Amino acid sequence: MFKLDSRSRLSKKKHLKTEGVILGSTKIKECDKLVYIYSKDFGKIRTLAKGSLKTSSKFTGLIETLNVCQLELYQGPGNLLITEVRTIKTHKILRENLKKIQTGILITKITSLLTLESETLPEIYHLLVESIAAIEESEKELIILTHYIVKLFDILGLLPNYKDEHTSSKLSMKEKRLIQFIRNNPLSQSLRIRLEPEEEAQLKNLLQNMVAMETNNQIKIP
């Protein structure tokens, strides 16, 4: 798979524009935030939003996790700075539902764990935007999360050949078929899948094991 070093691209220009999904942020110093973004043009980037924790900040409410934003950036000597931001989508409905917000946050966490800052893969950006929007619109949060994880693993080359008995001996035939179906179909088809409560529990366990195997991090699926 062709991969572009986003750090090389970022170093060529001082002023940059891109769209991105906010993956999360960390407070540094008294008033600043490090903001982690999966961008359309540069992949995963780490940016500094100076003064964003001040009550008078122009960034207030704009760089929240899950927001889809239009961003203007400046490559400083030590940090990539956010200079301007405009929200494209804030997902207000998603934020009013506990299960939906938990699922959305989980998607951003998994993305952060599995992607590198040196990789530019626009298909991940589009997958993020599509999946977060679907969580807001559908009640099938687990199916959307499953679709996201399977597609993300496939993009990153982490998805084994589940037709190979040697690599998938711990999976049931139903689980293998489910993964292959999602791998080969768009989200609209995945949303037609119906699960019984017992199947939901088994699927959550499968997803948790998949992520743990690649990241050494335990996730909990709501």
PyMOL commands that place a pseudoatom at each C-alpha (Angstrom):
pseudoatom trace, name=CA, resn=MET, resi=1, chain=A, elem=C, hetatm=0, pos=[0.000, 0.000, 0.000]
pseudoatom trace, name=CA, resn=PHE, resi=2, chain=A, elem=C, hetatm=0, pos=[1.299, 3.444, -0.912]
pseudoatom trace, name=CA, resn=LYS, resi=3, chain=A, elem=C, hetatm=0, pos=[1.976, 5.580, 2.165]
pseudoatom trace, name=CA, resn=LEU, resi=4, chain=A, elem=C, hetatm=0, pos=[3.071, 9.186, 2.245]
pseudoatom trace, name=CA, resn=ASP, resi=5, chain=A, elem=C, hetatm=0, pos=[5.168, 10.586, 5.055]
pseudoatom trace, name=CA, resn=SER, resi=6, chain=A, elem=C, hetatm=0, pos=[2.959, 13.392, 6.370]
pseudoatom trace, name=CA, resn=ARG, resi=7, chain=A, elem=C, hetatm=0, pos=[5.853, 14.941, 8.292]
pseudoatom trace, name=CA, resn=SER, resi=8, chain=A, elem=C, hetatm=0, pos=[7.646, 15.531, 4.976]
pseudoatom trace, name=CA, resn=ARG, resi=9, chain=A, elem=C, hetatm=0, pos=[4.587, 17.187, 3.516]
pseudoatom trace, name=CA, resn=LEU, resi=10, chain=A, elem=C, hetatm=0, pos=[4.049, 19.302, 6.595]
pseudoatom trace, name=CA, resn=SER, resi=11, chain=A, elem=C, hetatm=0, pos=[7.629, 20.550, 6.554]
pseudoatom trace, name=CA, resn=LYS, resi=12, chain=A, elem=C, hetatm=0, pos=[7.382, 21.953, 3.025]
pseudoatom trace, name=CA, resn=LYS, resi=13, chain=A, elem=C, hetatm=0, pos=[4.874, 24.678, 3.862]
pseudoatom trace, name=CA, resn=LYS, resi=14, chain=A, elem=C, hetatm=0, pos=[4.355, 27.017, 6.779]
pseudoatom trace, name=CA, resn=HIS, resi=15, chain=A, elem=C, hetatm=0, pos=[0.637, 27.634, 6.242]
pseudoatom trace, name=CA, resn=LEU, resi=16, chain=A, elem=C, hetatm=0, pos=[-1.639, 24.651, 5.708]
pseudoatom trace, name=CA, resn=LYS, resi=17, chain=A, elem=C, hetatm=0, pos=[-5.339, 23.948, 5.287]
pseudoatom trace, name=CA, resn=THR, resi=18, chain=A, elem=C, hetatm=0, pos=[-7.141, 20.658, 5.781]
pseudoatom trace, name=CA, resn=GLU, resi=19, chain=A, elem=C, hetatm=0, pos=[-10.276, 18.993, 7.107]
pseudoatom trace, name=CA, resn=GLY, resi=20, chain=A, elem=C, hetatm=0, pos=[-10.050, 16.773, 10.144]
pseudoatom trace, name=CA, resn=VAL, resi=21, chain=A, elem=C, hetatm=0, pos=[-11.834, 14.800, 12.838]
pseudoatom trace, name=CA, resn=ILE, resi=22, chain=A, elem=C, hetatm=0, pos=[-10.855, 15.717, 16.404]
pseudoatom trace, name=CA, resn=LEU, resi=23, chain=A, elem=C, hetatm=0, pos=[-9.607, 12.525, 18.086]
pseudoatom trace, name=CA, resn=GLY, resi=24, chain=A, elem=C, hetatm=0, pos=[-8.984, 14.073, 21.509]
pseudoatom trace, name=CA, resn=SER, resi=25, chain=A, elem=C, hetatm=0, pos=[-6.883, 16.578, 23.397]
pseudoatom trace, name=CA, resn=THR, resi=26, chain=A, elem=C, hetatm=0, pos=[-4.540, 16.960, 26.354]
pseudoatom trace, name=CA, resn=LYS, resi=27, chain=A, elem=C, hetatm=0, pos=[-4.061, 20.007, 28.564]
pseudoatom trace, name=CA, resn=ILE, resi=28, chain=A, elem=C, hetatm=0, pos=[-0.549, 21.424, 28.621]
pseudoatom trace, name=CA, resn=LYS, resi=29, chain=A, elem=C, hetatm=0, pos=[0.630, 24.430, 30.583]
pseudoatom trace, name=CA, resn=GLU, resi=30, chain=A, elem=C, hetatm=0, pos=[-2.202, 26.542, 32.016]
pseudoatom trace, name=CA, resn=CYS, resi=31, chain=A, elem=C, hetatm=0, pos=[-4.239, 27.551, 28.991]
pseudoatom trace, name=CA, resn=ASP, resi=32, chain=A, elem=C, hetatm=0, pos=[-3.078, 25.432, 26.041]
pseudoatom trace, name=CA, resn=LYS, resi=33, chain=A, elem=C, hetatm=0, pos=[-4.154, 22.122, 24.566]
pseudoatom trace, name=CA, resn=LEU, resi=34, chain=A, elem=C, hetatm=0, pos=[-2.447, 19.532, 22.442]
pseudoatom trace, name=CA, resn=VAL, resi=35, chain=A, elem=C, hetatm=0, pos=[-5.129, 18.487, 19.976]
pseudoatom trace, name=CA, resn=TYR, resi=36, chain=A, elem=C, hetatm=0, pos=[-4.954, 15.179, 18.136]
pseudoatom trace, name=CA, resn=ILE, resi=37, chain=A, elem=C, hetatm=0, pos=[-6.597, 15.172, 14.724]
pseudoatom trace, name=CA, resn=TYR, resi=38, chain=A, elem=C, hetatm=0, pos=[-7.065, 12.692, 11.906]
pseudoatom trace, name=CA, resn=SER, resi=39, chain=A, elem=C, hetatm=0, pos=[-6.827, 14.934, 8.872]
pseudoatom trace, name=CA, resn=LYS, resi=40, chain=A, elem=C, hetatm=0, pos=[-7.855, 14.342, 5.298]
pseudoatom trace, name=CA, resn=ASP, resi=41, chain=A, elem=C, hetatm=0, pos=[-4.558, 15.522, 3.811]
pseudoatom trace, name=CA, resn=PHE, resi=42, chain=A, elem=C, hetatm=0, pos=[-1.889, 14.696, 6.408]
pseudoatom trace, name=CA, resn=GLY, resi=43, chain=A, elem=C, hetatm=0, pos=[-3.219, 11.703, 8.341]
pseudoatom trace, name=CA, resn=LYS, resi=44, chain=A, elem=C, hetatm=0, pos=[-2.936, 11.774, 12.124]
pseudoatom trace, name=CA, resn=ILE, resi=45, chain=A, elem=C, hetatm=0, pos=[-1.412, 15.018, 13.365]
pseudoatom trace, name=CA, resn=ARG, resi=46, chain=A, elem=C, hetatm=0, pos=[-0.663, 16.540, 16.741]
pseudoatom trace, name=CA, resn=THR, resi=47, chain=A, elem=C, hetatm=0, pos=[-1.371, 20.263, 16.956]
pseudoatom trace, name=CA, resn=LEU, resi=48, chain=A, elem=C, hetatm=0, pos=[-1.166, 23.006, 19.552]
pseudoatom trace, name=CA, resn=ALA, resi=49, chain=A, elem=C, hetatm=0, pos=[-4.174, 25.219, 20.281]
pseudoatom trace, name=CA, resn=LYS, resi=50, chain=A, elem=C, hetatm=0, pos=[-2.655, 28.111, 22.215]
pseudoatom trace, name=CA, resn=GLY, resi=51, chain=A, elem=C, hetatm=0, pos=[-4.910, 29.774, 24.767]
pseudoatom trace, name=CA, resn=SER, resi=52, chain=A, elem=C, hetatm=0, pos=[-7.747, 27.355, 24.025]
pseudoatom trace, name=CA, resn=LEU, resi=53, chain=A, elem=C, hetatm=0, pos=[-8.584, 26.876, 27.718]
pseudoatom trace, name=CA, resn=LYS, resi=54, chain=A, elem=C, hetatm=0, pos=[-9.196, 30.583, 28.298]
pseudoatom trace, name=CA, resn=THR, resi=55, chain=A, elem=C, hetatm=0, pos=[-12.868, 31.506, 28.642]
pseudoatom trace, name=CA, resn=SER, resi=56, chain=A, elem=C, hetatm=0, pos=[-12.404, 34.099, 25.897]
pseudoatom trace, name=CA, resn=SER, resi=57, chain=A, elem=C, hetatm=0, pos=[-10.702, 31.682, 23.482]
pseudoatom trace, name=CA, resn=LYS, resi=58, chain=A, elem=C, hetatm=0, pos=[-11.846, 31.663, 19.857]
pseudoatom trace, name=CA, resn=PHE, resi=59, chain=A, elem=C, hetatm=0, pos=[-11.496, 27.864, 19.967]
pseudoatom trace, name=CA, resn=THR, resi=60, chain=A, elem=C, hetatm=0, pos=[-14.177, 27.360, 22.650]
pseudoatom trace, name=CA, resn=GLY, resi=61, chain=A, elem=C, hetatm=0, pos=[-16.535, 24.557, 21.601]
pseudoatom trace, name=CA, resn=LEU, resi=62, chain=A, elem=C, hetatm=0, pos=[-14.847, 24.121, 18.224]
pseudoatom trace, name=CA, resn=ILE, resi=63, chain=A, elem=C, hetatm=0, pos=[-12.101, 21.564, 18.911]
pseudoatom trace, name=CA, resn=GLU, resi=64, chain=A, elem=C, hetatm=0, pos=[-14.152, 19.074, 20.912]
pseudoatom trace, name=CA, resn=THR, resi=65, chain=A, elem=C, hetatm=0, pos=[-13.606, 15.348, 20.354]
pseudoatom trace, name=CA, resn=LEU, resi=66, chain=A, elem=C, hetatm=0, pos=[-15.650, 14.009, 17.367]
pseudoatom trace, name=CA, resn=ASN, resi=67, chain=A, elem=C, hetatm=0, pos=[-16.074, 17.425, 15.742]
pseudoatom trace, name=CA, resn=VAL, resi=68, chain=A, elem=C, hetatm=0, pos=[-15.383, 17.498, 12.020]
pseudoatom trace, name=CA, resn=CYS, resi=69, chain=A, elem=C, hetatm=0, pos=[-13.533, 20.737, 11.260]
pseudoatom trace, name=CA, resn=GLN, resi=70, chain=A, elem=C, hetatm=0, pos=[-12.000, 22.894, 8.584]
pseudoatom trace, name=CA, resn=LEU, resi=71, chain=A, elem=C, hetatm=0, pos=[-8.570, 23.830, 9.918]
pseudoatom trace, name=CA, resn=GLU, resi=72, chain=A, elem=C, hetatm=0, pos=[-5.872, 26.364, 9.166]
pseudoatom trace, name=CA, resn=LEU, resi=73, chain=A, elem=C, hetatm=0, pos=[-2.473, 25.427, 10.566]
pseudoatom trace, name=CA, resn=TYR, resi=74, chain=A, elem=C, hetatm=0, pos=[0.940, 27.010, 10.911]
pseudoatom trace, name=CA, resn=GLN, resi=75, chain=A, elem=C, hetatm=0, pos=[4.151, 25.004, 11.081]
pseudoatom trace, name=CA, resn=GLY, resi=76, chain=A, elem=C, hetatm=0, pos=[6.144, 26.706, 13.812]
pseudoatom trace, name=CA, resn=PRO, resi=77, chain=A, elem=C, hetatm=0, pos=[9.731, 25.856, 14.809]
pseudoatom trace, name=CA, resn=GLY, resi=78, chain=A, elem=C, hetatm=0, pos=[8.584, 23.385, 17.448]
pseudoatom trace, name=CA, resn=ASN, resi=79, chain=A, elem=C, hetatm=0, pos=[4.862, 22.750, 17.027]
pseudoatom trace, name=CA, resn=LEU, resi=80, chain=A, elem=C, hetatm=0, pos=[2.132, 22.623, 14.438]
pseudoatom trace, name=CA, resn=LEU, resi=81, chain=A, elem=C, hetatm=0, pos=[-0.261, 25.389, 15.549]
pseudoatom trace, name=CA, resn=ILE, resi=82, chain=A, elem=C, hetatm=0, pos=[-3.988, 25.723, 14.931]
pseudoatom trace, name=CA, resn=THR, resi=83, chain=A, elem=C, hetatm=0, pos=[-4.582, 29.281, 13.763]
pseudoatom trace, name=CA, resn=GLU, resi=84, chain=A, elem=C, hetatm=0, pos=[-8.194, 29.065, 12.590]
pseudoatom trace, name=CA, resn=VAL, resi=85, chain=A, elem=C, hetatm=0, pos=[-10.934, 26.467, 12.900]
pseudoatom trace, name=CA, resn=ARG, resi=86, chain=A, elem=C, hetatm=0, pos=[-14.464, 26.173, 11.603]
pseudoatom trace, name=CA, resn=THR, resi=87, chain=A, elem=C, hetatm=0, pos=[-16.745, 23.283, 12.516]
pseudoatom trace, name=CA, resn=ILE, resi=88, chain=A, elem=C, hetatm=0, pos=[-18.311, 21.328, 9.686]
pseudoatom trace, name=CA, resn=LYS, resi=89, chain=A, elem=C, hetatm=0, pos=[-20.226, 18.966, 11.978]
pseudoatom trace, name=CA, resn=THR, resi=90, chain=A, elem=C, hetatm=0, pos=[-20.591, 18.965, 15.776]
pseudoatom trace, name=CA, resn=HIS, resi=91, chain=A, elem=C, hetatm=0, pos=[-22.869, 15.894, 16.139]
pseudoatom trace, name=CA, resn=LYS, resi=92, chain=A, elem=C, hetatm=0, pos=[-25.181, 17.487, 18.691]
pseudoatom trace, name=CA, resn=ILE, resi=93, chain=A, elem=C, hetatm=0, pos=[-27.663, 14.580, 18.664]
pseudoatom trace, name=CA, resn=LEU, resi=94, chain=A, elem=C, hetatm=0, pos=[-24.884, 12.038, 19.252]
pseudoatom trace, name=CA, resn=ARG, resi=95, chain=A, elem=C, hetatm=0, pos=[-23.676, 13.975, 22.301]
pseudoatom trace, name=CA, resn=GLU, resi=96, chain=A, elem=C, hetatm=0, pos=[-27.121, 13.775, 23.920]
pseudoatom trace, name=CA, resn=ASN, resi=97, chain=A, elem=C, hetatm=0, pos=[-27.094, 9.949, 24.017]
pseudoatom trace, name=CA, resn=LEU, resi=98, chain=A, elem=C, hetatm=0, pos=[-24.714, 8.122, 26.378]
pseudoatom trace, name=CA, resn=LYS, resi=99, chain=A, elem=C, hetatm=0, pos=[-24.329, 4.958, 24.293]
pseudoatom trace, name=CA, resn=LYS, resi=100, chain=A, elem=C, hetatm=0, pos=[-23.765, 6.945, 21.110]
pseudoatom trace, name=CA, resn=ILE, resi=101, chain=A, elem=C, hetatm=0, pos=[-21.140, 9.225, 22.640]
pseudoatom trace, name=CA, resn=GLN, resi=102, chain=A, elem=C, hetatm=0, pos=[-19.376, 6.227, 24.206]
pseudoatom trace, name=CA, resn=THR, resi=103, chain=A, elem=C, hetatm=0, pos=[-19.254, 4.480, 20.824]
pseudoatom trace, name=CA, resn=GLY, resi=104, chain=A, elem=C, hetatm=0, pos=[-18.006, 7.612, 19.062]
pseudoatom trace, name=CA, resn=ILE, resi=105, chain=A, elem=C, hetatm=0, pos=[-15.268, 8.175, 21.639]
pseudoatom trace, name=CA, resn=LEU, resi=106, chain=A, elem=C, hetatm=0, pos=[-14.280, 4.522, 21.335]
pseudoatom trace, name=CA, resn=ILE, resi=107, chain=A, elem=C, hetatm=0, pos=[-13.835, 4.938, 17.577]
pseudoatom trace, name=CA, resn=THR, resi=108, chain=A, elem=C, hetatm=0, pos=[-11.510, 7.910, 18.103]
pseudoatom trace, name=CA, resn=LYS, resi=109, chain=A, elem=C, hetatm=0, pos=[-9.539, 6.001, 20.750]
pseudoatom trace, name=CA, resn=ILE, resi=110, chain=A, elem=C, hetatm=0, pos=[-9.067, 2.976, 18.506]
pseudoatom trace, name=CA, resn=THR, resi=111, chain=A, elem=C, hetatm=0, pos=[-8.012, 5.256, 15.649]
pseudoatom trace, name=CA, resn=SER, resi=112, chain=A, elem=C, hetatm=0, pos=[-5.413, 6.941, 17.856]
pseudoatom trace, name=CA, resn=LEU, resi=113, chain=A, elem=C, hetatm=0, pos=[-4.058, 3.588, 19.042]
pseudoatom trace, name=CA, resn=LEU, resi=114, chain=A, elem=C, hetatm=0, pos=[-3.737, 2.031, 15.592]
pseudoatom trace, name=CA, resn=THR, resi=115, chain=A, elem=C, hetatm=0, pos=[-2.565, 4.878, 13.350]
pseudoatom trace, name=CA, resn=LEU, resi=116, chain=A, elem=C, hetatm=0, pos=[0.846, 6.518, 13.061]
pseudoatom trace, name=CA, resn=GLU, resi=117, chain=A, elem=C, hetatm=0, pos=[1.636, 10.177, 12.514]
pseudoatom trace, name=CA, resn=SER, resi=118, chain=A, elem=C, hetatm=0, pos=[3.824, 9.233, 9.546]
pseudoatom trace, name=CA, resn=GLU, resi=119, chain=A, elem=C, hetatm=0, pos=[0.958, 7.693, 7.536]
pseudoatom trace, name=CA, resn=THR, resi=120, chain=A, elem=C, hetatm=0, pos=[-1.444, 9.580, 5.291]
pseudoatom trace, name=CA, resn=LEU, resi=121, chain=A, elem=C, hetatm=0, pos=[-4.456, 7.430, 4.456]
pseudoatom trace, name=CA, resn=PRO, resi=122, chain=A, elem=C, hetatm=0, pos=[-7.424, 9.571, 3.316]
pseudoatom trace, name=CA, resn=GLU, resi=123, chain=A, elem=C, hetatm=0, pos=[-9.698, 6.528, 3.357]
pseudoatom trace, name=CA, resn=ILE, resi=124, chain=A, elem=C, hetatm=0, pos=[-9.423, 6.482, 7.157]
pseudoatom trace, name=CA, resn=TYR, resi=125, chain=A, elem=C, hetatm=0, pos=[-10.615, 10.086, 7.316]
pseudoatom trace, name=CA, resn=HIS, resi=126, chain=A, elem=C, hetatm=0, pos=[-13.632, 9.267, 5.142]
pseudoatom trace, name=CA, resn=LEU, resi=127, chain=A, elem=C, hetatm=0, pos=[-14.342, 6.115, 7.184]
pseudoatom trace, name=CA, resn=LEU, resi=128, chain=A, elem=C, hetatm=0, pos=[-14.260, 8.175, 10.392]
pseudoatom trace, name=CA, resn=VAL, resi=129, chain=A, elem=C, hetatm=0, pos=[-16.640, 10.814, 9.040]
pseudoatom trace, name=CA, resn=GLU, resi=130, chain=A, elem=C, hetatm=0, pos=[-19.050, 8.193, 7.709]
pseudoatom trace, name=CA, resn=SER, resi=131, chain=A, elem=C, hetatm=0, pos=[-19.032, 6.105, 10.886]
pseudoatom trace, name=CA, resn=ILE, resi=132, chain=A, elem=C, hetatm=0, pos=[-19.518, 8.974, 13.340]
pseudoatom trace, name=CA, resn=ALA, resi=133, chain=A, elem=C, hetatm=0, pos=[-22.398, 10.337, 11.253]
pseudoatom trace, name=CA, resn=ALA, resi=134, chain=A, elem=C, hetatm=0, pos=[-23.981, 6.870, 11.179]
pseudoatom trace, name=CA, resn=ILE, resi=135, chain=A, elem=C, hetatm=0, pos=[-23.780, 6.555, 14.976]
pseudoatom trace, name=CA, resn=GLU, resi=136, chain=A, elem=C, hetatm=0, pos=[-25.798, 9.756, 15.228]
pseudoatom trace, name=CA, resn=GLU, resi=137, chain=A, elem=C, hetatm=0, pos=[-28.449, 8.531, 12.801]
pseudoatom trace, name=CA, resn=SER, resi=138, chain=A, elem=C, hetatm=0, pos=[-28.768, 4.815, 13.645]
pseudoatom trace, name=CA, resn=GLU, resi=139, chain=A, elem=C, hetatm=0, pos=[-29.533, 2.716, 16.715]
pseudoatom trace, name=CA, resn=LYS, resi=140, chain=A, elem=C, hetatm=0, pos=[-27.123, -0.017, 15.558]
pseudoatom trace, name=CA, resn=GLU, resi=141, chain=A, elem=C, hetatm=0, pos=[-24.062, 1.323, 17.364]
pseudoatom trace, name=CA, resn=LEU, resi=142, chain=A, elem=C, hetatm=0, pos=[-22.413, -2.101, 17.734]
pseudoatom trace, name=CA, resn=ILE, resi=143, chain=A, elem=C, hetatm=0, pos=[-22.749, -2.894, 14.029]
pseudoatom trace, name=CA, resn=ILE, resi=144, chain=A, elem=C, hetatm=0, pos=[-21.282, 0.504, 13.104]
pseudoatom trace, name=CA, resn=LEU, resi=145, chain=A, elem=C, hetatm=0, pos=[-18.377, -0.032, 15.504]
pseudoatom trace, name=CA, resn=THR, resi=146, chain=A, elem=C, hetatm=0, pos=[-17.808, -3.519, 14.073]
pseudoatom trace, name=CA, resn=HIS, resi=147, chain=A, elem=C, hetatm=0, pos=[-17.863, -2.153, 10.532]
pseudoatom trace, name=CA, resn=TYR, resi=148, chain=A, elem=C, hetatm=0, pos=[-15.390, 0.568, 11.503]
pseudoatom trace, name=CA, resn=ILE, resi=149, chain=A, elem=C, hetatm=0, pos=[-12.932, -1.789, 13.188]
pseudoatom trace, name=CA, resn=VAL, resi=150, chain=A, elem=C, hetatm=0, pos=[-13.020, -4.356, 10.368]
pseudoatom trace, name=CA, resn=LYS, resi=151, chain=A, elem=C, hetatm=0, pos=[-12.583, -1.682, 7.677]
pseudoatom trace, name=CA, resn=LEU, resi=152, chain=A, elem=C, hetatm=0, pos=[-9.815, 0.077, 9.642]
pseudoatom trace, name=CA, resn=PHE, resi=153, chain=A, elem=C, hetatm=0, pos=[-7.936, -3.194, 10.144]
pseudoatom trace, name=CA, resn=ASP, resi=154, chain=A, elem=C, hetatm=0, pos=[-8.316, -3.927, 6.442]
pseudoatom trace, name=CA, resn=ILE, resi=155, chain=A, elem=C, hetatm=0, pos=[-6.955, -0.492, 5.409]
pseudoatom trace, name=CA, resn=LEU, resi=156, chain=A, elem=C, hetatm=0, pos=[-3.979, -0.913, 7.744]
pseudoatom trace, name=CA, resn=GLY, resi=157, chain=A, elem=C, hetatm=0, pos=[-3.253, -4.440, 6.561]
pseudoatom trace, name=CA, resn=LEU, resi=158, chain=A, elem=C, hetatm=0, pos=[-4.014, -5.919, 9.976]
pseudoatom trace, name=CA, resn=LEU, resi=159, chain=A, elem=C, hetatm=0, pos=[-6.949, -8.111, 9.015]
pseudoatom trace, name=CA, resn=PRO, resi=160, chain=A, elem=C, hetatm=0, pos=[-5.921, -11.760, 8.637]
pseudoatom trace, name=CA, resn=ASN, resi=161, chain=A, elem=C, hetatm=0, pos=[-7.300, -14.037, 5.976]
pseudoatom trace, name=CA, resn=TYR, resi=162, chain=A, elem=C, hetatm=0, pos=[-10.214, -15.482, 7.880]
pseudoatom trace, name=CA, resn=LYS, resi=163, chain=A, elem=C, hetatm=0, pos=[-10.663, -18.187, 5.259]
pseudoatom trace, name=CA, resn=ASP, resi=164, chain=A, elem=C, hetatm=0, pos=[-7.338, -19.600, 6.391]
pseudoatom trace, name=CA, resn=GLU, resi=165, chain=A, elem=C, hetatm=0, pos=[-8.006, -22.210, 9.077]
pseudoatom trace, name=CA, resn=HIS, resi=166, chain=A, elem=C, hetatm=0, pos=[-4.514, -21.742, 10.553]
pseudoatom trace, name=CA, resn=THR, resi=167, chain=A, elem=C, hetatm=0, pos=[-5.043, -18.025, 11.283]
pseudoatom trace, name=CA, resn=SER, resi=168, chain=A, elem=C, hetatm=0, pos=[-8.687, -18.215, 12.324]
pseudoatom trace, name=CA, resn=SER, resi=169, chain=A, elem=C, hetatm=0, pos=[-9.028, -21.440, 14.278]
pseudoatom trace, name=CA, resn=LYS, resi=170, chain=A, elem=C, hetatm=0, pos=[-10.431, -19.587, 17.311]
pseudoatom trace, name=CA, resn=LEU, resi=171, chain=A, elem=C, hetatm=0, pos=[-13.292, -18.041, 15.327]
pseudoatom trace, name=CA, resn=SER, resi=172, chain=A, elem=C, hetatm=0, pos=[-16.646, -19.625, 14.697]
pseudoatom trace, name=CA, resn=MET, resi=173, chain=A, elem=C, hetatm=0, pos=[-17.829, -20.017, 11.117]
pseudoatom trace, name=CA, resn=LYS, resi=174, chain=A, elem=C, hetatm=0, pos=[-20.482, -17.353, 11.798]
pseudoatom trace, name=CA, resn=GLU, resi=175, chain=A, elem=C, hetatm=0, pos=[-17.826, -14.865, 12.982]
pseudoatom trace, name=CA, resn=LYS, resi=176, chain=A, elem=C, hetatm=0, pos=[-15.681, -15.544, 9.919]
pseudoatom trace, name=CA, resn=ARG, resi=177, chain=A, elem=C, hetatm=0, pos=[-18.622, -14.978, 7.601]
pseudoatom trace, name=CA, resn=LEU, resi=178, chain=A, elem=C, hetatm=0, pos=[-19.579, -11.786, 9.398]
pseudoatom trace, name=CA, resn=ILE, resi=179, chain=A, elem=C, hetatm=0, pos=[-16.084, -10.321, 9.097]
pseudoatom trace, name=CA, resn=GLN, resi=180, chain=A, elem=C, hetatm=0, pos=[-15.811, -11.289, 5.432]
pseudoatom trace, name=CA, resn=PHE, resi=181, chain=A, elem=C, hetatm=0, pos=[-19.228, -9.790, 4.702]
pseudoatom trace, name=CA, resn=ILE, resi=182, chain=A, elem=C, hetatm=0, pos=[-18.322, -6.474, 6.353]
pseudoatom trace, name=CA, resn=ARG, resi=183, chain=A, elem=C, hetatm=0, pos=[-14.911, -6.445, 4.689]
pseudoatom trace, name=CA, resn=ASN, resi=184, chain=A, elem=C, hetatm=0, pos=[-16.485, -6.740, 1.245]
pseudoatom trace, name=CA, resn=ASN, resi=185, chain=A, elem=C, hetatm=0, pos=[-19.524, -4.473, 1.635]
pseudoatom trace, name=CA, resn=PRO, resi=186, chain=A, elem=C, hetatm=0, pos=[-20.368, -0.807, 2.359]
pseudoatom trace, name=CA, resn=LEU, resi=187, chain=A, elem=C, hetatm=0, pos=[-21.839, 0.393, 5.643]
pseudoatom trace, name=CA, resn=SER, resi=188, chain=A, elem=C, hetatm=0, pos=[-25.349, 0.480, 4.169]
pseudoatom trace, name=CA, resn=GLN, resi=189, chain=A, elem=C, hetatm=0, pos=[-25.194, -3.315, 3.801]
pseudoatom trace, name=CA, resn=SER, resi=190, chain=A, elem=C, hetatm=0, pos=[-23.654, -3.865, 7.241]
pseudoatom trace, name=CA, resn=LEU, resi=191, chain=A, elem=C, hetatm=0, pos=[-26.558, -1.955, 8.803]
pseudoatom trace, name=CA, resn=ARG, resi=192, chain=A, elem=C, hetatm=0, pos=[-28.912, -4.685, 7.545]
pseudoatom trace, name=CA, resn=ILE, resi=193, chain=A, elem=C, hetatm=0, pos=[-27.296, -7.204, 9.909]
pseudoatom trace, name=CA, resn=ARG, resi=194, chain=A, elem=C, hetatm=0, pos=[-29.441, -8.306, 12.858]
pseudoatom trace, name=CA, resn=LEU, resi=195, chain=A, elem=C, hetatm=0, pos=[-27.965, -9.786, 16.009]
pseudoatom trace, name=CA, resn=GLU, resi=196, chain=A, elem=C, hetatm=0, pos=[-29.451, -11.709, 18.895]
pseudoatom trace, name=CA, resn=PRO, resi=197, chain=A, elem=C, hetatm=0, pos=[-28.368, -10.656, 22.434]
pseudoatom trace, name=CA, resn=GLU, resi=198, chain=A, elem=C, hetatm=0, pos=[-26.050, -13.675, 22.703]
pseudoatom trace, name=CA, resn=GLU, resi=199, chain=A, elem=C, hetatm=0, pos=[-24.479, -12.816, 19.347]
pseudoatom trace, name=CA, resn=GLU, resi=200, chain=A, elem=C, hetatm=0, pos=[-23.943, -9.217, 20.478]
pseudoatom trace, name=CA, resn=ALA, resi=201, chain=A, elem=C, hetatm=0, pos=[-22.010, -10.402, 23.537]
pseudoatom trace, name=CA, resn=GLN, resi=202, chain=A, elem=C, hetatm=0, pos=[-19.849, -12.694, 21.402]
pseudoatom trace, name=CA, resn=LEU, resi=203, chain=A, elem=C, hetatm=0, pos=[-19.187, -9.900, 18.905]
pseudoatom trace, name=CA, resn=LYS, resi=204, chain=A, elem=C, hetatm=0, pos=[-18.108, -7.474, 21.628]
pseudoatom trace, name=CA, resn=ASN, resi=205, chain=A, elem=C, hetatm=0, pos=[-15.657, -10.059, 22.917]
pseudoatom trace, name=CA, resn=LEU, resi=206, chain=A, elem=C, hetatm=0, pos=[-14.301, -10.617, 19.399]
pseudoatom trace, name=CA, resn=LEU, resi=207, chain=A, elem=C, hetatm=0, pos=[-13.751, -6.892, 18.801]
pseudoatom trace, name=CA, resn=GLN, resi=208, chain=A, elem=C, hetatm=0, pos=[-12.083, -6.406, 22.192]
pseudoatom trace, name=CA, resn=ASN, resi=209, chain=A, elem=C, hetatm=0, pos=[-9.693, -9.263, 21.440]
pseudoatom trace, name=CA, resn=MET, resi=210, chain=A, elem=C, hetatm=0, pos=[-8.892, -7.915, 17.955]
pseudoatom trace, name=CA, resn=VAL, resi=211, chain=A, elem=C, hetatm=0, pos=[-7.947, -4.489, 19.309]
pseudoatom trace, name=CA, resn=ALA, resi=212, chain=A, elem=C, hetatm=0, pos=[-6.054, -5.886, 22.301]
pseudoatom trace, name=CA, resn=MET, resi=213, chain=A, elem=C, hetatm=0, pos=[-3.976, -8.150, 20.064]
pseudoatom trace, name=CA, resn=GLU, resi=214, chain=A, elem=C, hetatm=0, pos=[-2.754, -5.212, 17.956]
pseudoatom trace, name=CA, resn=THR, resi=215, chain=A, elem=C, hetatm=0, pos=[-2.430, -2.512, 20.623]
pseudoatom trace, name=CA, resn=ASN, resi=216, chain=A, elem=C, hetatm=0, pos=[-1.904, -4.305, 23.968]
pseudoatom trace, name=CA, resn=ASN, resi=217, chain=A, elem=C, hetatm=0, pos=[-4.738, -2.110, 25.247]
pseudoatom trace, name=CA, resn=GLN, resi=218, chain=A, elem=C, hetatm=0, pos=[-7.964, -3.417, 26.721]
pseudoatom trace, name=CA, resn=ILE, resi=219, chain=A, elem=C, hetatm=0, pos=[-11.077, -1.609, 25.494]
pseudoatom trace, name=CA, resn=LYS, resi=220, chain=A, elem=C, hetatm=0, pos=[-14.586, -1.926, 26.892]
pseudoatom trace, name=CA, resn=ILE, resi=221, chain=A, elem=C, hetatm=0, pos=[-17.458, -1.875, 24.437]
pseudoatom trace, name=CA, resn=PRO, resi=222, chain=A, elem=C, hetatm=0, pos=[-20.719, -0.427, 25.840]
for i in range(1, 222): cmd.bond("trace and resi %d" % i, "trace and resi %d" % (i + 1))
show_as sticks, trace
zoom trace
